[in-house]
Amino acid sequence: MTNWPQLIYQYGVGGVFFFITLYLCYRPGASDSRNPSDRKALYYLLLGFAGYLAVHIVWIIIAGRT
């Protein structure tokens, strides 16, 4: 059995909460996009989300071949 539905659910539902939280943190007045540390934090959060998604995709692909 493949884990694609679980991955879609996890990153779909979890992604909605993640991006709602990012919106609340980075909405106008909540942070300053000109501040380098705020931009760096946003970059790291998005990179981490994409990185974990990529690792899980590769993991499912490798597990499907065995």
Secondary structure as GFF3:
##gff-version 3
##sequence-region A 1 66
A	DSSP	alpha_helix	4	26	.	.	.	ID=ss1
A	DSSP	alpha_helix	36	65	.	.	.	ID=ss2
###
